[in-house]
Amino acid sequence: MFDVGFWELMLIGLVALVVVGPERLPRLAYTAGKWLGKGRSMLSAVKSEIDKEMKSEELKEILEKQKKQINPLEEVIEETTSVVQSLKNQTGQAIQQGRKAHDSESVSPDSK
C-alpha cells in the first residue's frame, strides 16, 4: 500500500525518538503495534463479511436461475399428469362399456 523503505522507517524512528524521548518510545511502539493489529483484524473481519455477502448473492442468483429452469419442467409434469389422468378416465369408461356389453351378451343367451 505505502511504498516505505528502510531509510524512511529509520527517519521516522529517529524523529519519534527525538520527539517522544527514549523512556516513552517502547510504550509508544507497543501501543502503535497494538492499534495496528486491531486495525488489521477489523479490516480482515470486514473483508470476510463482504466475501460472505458476495457469495450469498451469487447463491441467490444461482437459485433464481434454477427456479426458472424448473418452472418449464413443472409445466411438463402437470401436462403429462393431466394426459395420464384423461387416459385413465377413457380406459375406465371403455372397461365399463365392455362390461356392459359383456353383461348384455350374457343375459341374451339366457333369455333365448
C-alpha positions as CSV (number, residue, x, y, z in Angstrom):
1,M,0.0,0.0,0.0
2,F,2.5,2.5,1.1
3,D,5.9,2.5,-0.5
4,V,8.0,2.9,2.6
5,G,11.6,1.6,2.5
6,F,14.2,1.0,5.1
7,W,15.6,4.6,5.2
8,E,12.1,6.1,5.6
9,L,11.5,3.8,8.6
10,M,14.8,4.8,10.1
11,L,13.9,8.5,9.7
12,I,10.5,8.0,11.3
13,G,12.1,6.1,14.2
14,L,14.7,8.9,14.7
15,V,12.1,11.6,14.7
16,A,9.9,9.6,17.2
17,L,13.0,9.1,19.4
18,V,13.7,12.8,19.4
19,V,10.0,13.9,19.9
20,V,8.9,11.3,22.4
21,G,12.1,10.5,24.2
22,P,13.9,7.2,24.9
23,E,11.9,6.3,28.0
24,R,8.4,6.6,26.4
25,L,9.3,5.2,23.0
26,P,8.9,1.5,23.8
27,R,5.4,2.1,25.3
28,L,4.5,4.2,22.2
29,A,5.8,1.4,19.9
30,Y,3.8,-1.2,21.8
31,T,0.6,0.9,21.7
32,A,1.1,1.7,18.0
33,G,1.6,-2.1,17.3
34,K,-1.5,-2.9,19.3
35,W,-3.6,-0.4,17.4
36,L,-2.2,-1.6,14.1
37,G,-3.1,-5.2,15.0
38,K,-6.6,-4.2,15.9
39,G,-7.0,-2.3,12.7
40,R,-5.8,-5.3,10.6
41,S,-8.2,-7.7,12.4
42,M,-11.1,-5.3,11.9
43,L,-10.2,-5.0,8.2
44,S,-10.0,-8.7,7.8
45,A,-13.4,-9.2,9.5
46,V,-15.0,-6.6,7.2
47,K,-13.4,-8.3,4.2
48,S,-14.7,-11.7,5.3
49,E,-18.2,-10.3,5.8
50,I,-18.1,-8.7,2.3
51,D,-17.0,-12.0,0.8
52,K,-19.8,-13.9,2.6
53,E,-22.3,-11.4,1.3
54,M,-21.0,-11.7,-2.3
55,K,-21.2,-15.5,-2.0
56,S,-24.7,-15.2,-0.7
57,E,-25.7,-13.0,-3.6
58,E,-24.1,-15.5,-6.1
59,L,-26.1,-18.3,-4.4
60,K,-29.3,-16.3,-4.7
61,E,-28.7,-15.8,-8.4
62,I,-28.0,-19.5,-8.9
63,L,-31.2,-20.4,-7.1
64,E,-33.2,-18.0,-9.3
65,K,-31.8,-19.5,-12.4
66,Q,-32.6,-23.0,-11.2
67,K,-36.2,-21.9,-10.4
68,K,-36.6,-20.5,-13.9
69,Q,-35.3,-23.9,-15.3
70,I,-37.7,-25.9,-13.0
71,N,-40.8,-24.0,-14.0
72,P,-41.0,-25.4,-17.5
73,L,-40.4,-28.9,-16.1
74,E,-43.3,-28.4,-13.7
75,E,-45.5,-27.4,-16.6
76,V,-44.4,-30.6,-18.5
77,I,-45.1,-32.7,-15.4
78,E,-48.6,-31.1,-14.9
79,E,-49.4,-31.6,-18.6
80,T,-48.2,-35.2,-18.5
81,T,-50.3,-35.8,-15.4
82,S,-53.4,-34.4,-17.0
83,V,-52.9,-36.6,-20.1
84,V,-52.4,-39.7,-18.0
85,Q,-55.5,-38.8,-16.0
86,S,-57.5,-38.4,-19.1
87,L,-56.2,-41.8,-20.5
88,K,-57.2,-43.4,-17.2
89,N,-60.7,-42.0,-17.4
90,Q,-61.0,-43.1,-21.1
91,T,-59.7,-46.6,-20.2
92,G,-62.2,-46.8,-17.3
93,Q,-65.1,-45.8,-19.5
94,A,-64.0,-48.3,-22.1
95,I,-63.8,-51.1,-19.5
96,Q,-67.3,-50.1,-18.2
97,Q,-68.7,-50.2,-21.7
98,G,-67.1,-53.6,-22.3
99,R,-68.6,-54.9,-19.1
100,K,-72.0,-53.6,-20.1
101,A,-71.7,-55.2,-23.5
102,H,-70.5,-58.5,-21.9
103,D,-73.3,-58.4,-19.4
104,S,-75.9,-57.8,-22.1
105,E,-74.5,-60.6,-24.2
106,S,-74.6,-62.9,-21.1
107,V,-78.2,-62.0,-20.5
108,S,-79.3,-62.6,-24.1
109,P,-78.4,-66.3,-24.3
110,D,-80.3,-67.0,-21.1
111,S,-83.4,-65.4,-22.3
112,K,-83.5,-67.5,-25.6
